């Protein structure tokens, strides 16, 4: 998660070109950890935002669609274990809101 967080910092600071290699490193690690799920979807989505900020709209769309596909196949009501507090990753079914908000 450290690579993803450092990448997010660069993205927030307006440096997508510095964020992209870090997002890609985080993606590589998440892919190696096991079954694809919400954490990988999160980094794909963030990578998509960095690509969009870098003017690479077609590549950004591809990353974001991959993230959506991962979440859609993670099962209804999926919530990432180990996600940073306050991050809402994984719930796309709209069934009753987020845990704790029902």
C-alpha positions in Angstrom: 0.0 0.0 0.0 3.0 2.3 0.5 3.6 2.5 -3.3 0.0 3.4 -3.9 0.0 6.0 -1.2 3.2 7.6 -2.5 1.7 7.6 -6.0 -1.5 9.2 -4.7 0.6 12.0 -3.2 2.3 12.7 -6.5 -1.0 12.6 -8.3 -2.5 15.1 -5.8 0.5 17.3 -6.2 -0.1 17.4 -10.0 2.8 15.1 -11.0 1.0 12.2 -12.7 4.3 11.3 -14.6 5.9 10.5 -11.2 2.7 8.8 -9.9 2.4 6.3 -12.7 5.5 4.2 -12.0 4.5 3.9 -8.4 1.0 2.9 -9.2 2.4 0.3 -11.6 4.7 -1.1 -8.9 1.7 -1.3 -6.5 -0.3 -3.1 -9.2 2.5 -5.6 -9.7 2.6 -6.4 -6.0 -1.2 -6.7 -5.7 -1.3 -9.0 -8.7 1.3 -11.2 -7.0 -0.5 -11.3 -3.6 -3.3 -13.5 -4.8 -6.8 -13.3 -6.2 -7.6 -10.0 -7.8 -10.0 -8.0 -5.7 -10.8 -4.6 -4.4 -7.2 -3.6 -3.6 -6.1 -4.2 -7.1 -9.2 -2.5 -8.4 -8.4 0.5 -6.3 -4.9 0.8 -7.7 -6.2 0.3 -11.3 -8.7 3.1 -10.7 -6.0 5.4 -9.3 -3.7 4.5 -12.2 -6.5 5.4 -14.5 -6.8 8.8 -12.9 -3.1 9.4 -13.2 -3.2 8.4 -16.9 -6.1 10.8 -17.4 -4.2 13.6 -15.7 -1.2 12.8 -18.0 -3.5 13.2 -21.1 -3.7 9.5 -21.8 -7.4 9.1 -21.9 -7.6 5.8 -23.9 -5.2 4.1 -21.5 -7.1 5.6 -18.5 -10.4 4.2 -19.7 -8.8 0.8 -20.1 -7.5 0.8 -16.5 -10.8 2.0 -15.1 -12.8 -0.5 -17.0 -10.6 -3.3 -15.6 -11.2 -1.9 -12.1 -14.9 -2.0 -12.6 -14.7 -5.5 -14.0 -12.7 -6.7 -11.0 -15.2 -5.2 -8.6 -18.2 -6.7 -10.5 -16.7 -10.2 -10.2 -15.7 -9.8 -6.5 -19.2 -10.5 -5.4 -22.0 -8.4 -4.1 -21.2 -6.2 -1.2 -17.5 -6.7 -1.4 -15.5 -4.6 1.0 -11.7 -4.7 1.0 -10.1 -6.1 4.1 -7.1 -4.1 5.1 -8.2 -1.0 3.2 -7.1 2.3 4.7 -9.7 3.8 7.0 -12.2 5.9 5.2 -11.5 4.4 1.8 -14.6 3.0 0.1 -13.4 0.4 -2.3 -15.3 -2.6 -3.6 -19.0 -1.9 -3.0 -20.7 -1.3 -6.3 -24.1 -3.0 -5.9 -25.8 -0.1 -4.1 -27.6 -2.6 -1.8 -28.2 -0.5 1.3 -25.2 1.7 1.4 -21.8 1.1 3.0 -21.3 -1.0 6.2 -22.2 1.2 9.1 -24.4 3.5 7.0 -27.4 1.2 6.7 
